[in-house]
Amino acid sequence: MAQEEKVIVVHEKSRGETVRVYLGEYKGITYLHIREWYTDKDQEQKPTKKGIALPLDKIPGLREALNELVPQD
């Protein structure tokens, strides 16, 4: 997991689950993470395997895909 993270947004789901969008670095590369997190029995937030990690150079392609889904007026 990333050493230092910058949380951009947290979307609350149910039963202590959230979806976090955050930036993290791994092996010198910064990634945009979109990942589900859960609350364990000790009330600690932990990431699940459900999600993606995109290197920042792939963000323009993601932006294009999102613009096709939700056009800007």
ChimeraX attribute file (.defattr): number of C-alpha atoms within 10 A of each C-alpha:
attribute: neighborCount
match mode: 1-to-1
recipient: residues
	/A:1	8
	/A:2	15
	/A:3	8
	/A:4	10
	/A:5	15
	/A:6	12
	/A:7	13
	/A:8	12
	/A:9	11
	/A:10	15
	/A:11	11
	/A:12	13
	/A:13	12
	/A:14	8
	/A:15	8
	/A:16	12
	/A:17	18
	/A:18	19
	/A:19	20
	/A:20	19
	/A:21	20
	/A:22	17
	/A:23	20
	/A:24	20
	/A:25	17
	/A:26	12
	/A:27	7
	/A:28	8
	/A:29	11
	/A:30	17
	/A:31	21
	/A:32	22
	/A:33	23
	/A:34	19
	/A:35	18
	/A:36	21
	/A:37	22
	/A:38	18
	/A:39	14
	/A:40	11
	/A:41	7
	/A:42	6
	/A:43	9
	/A:44	9
	/A:45	14
	/A:46	12
	/A:47	16
	/A:48	12
	/A:49	8
	/A:50	10
	/A:51	14
	/A:52	12
	/A:53	15
	/A:54	15
	/A:55	15
	/A:56	13
	/A:57	11
	/A:58	11
	/A:59	13
	/A:60	10
	/A:61	10
	/A:62	12
	/A:63	11
	/A:64	12
	/A:65	12
	/A:66	12
	/A:67	11
	/A:68	10
	/A:69	9
	/A:70	9
	/A:71	9
	/A:72	7
	/A:73	3
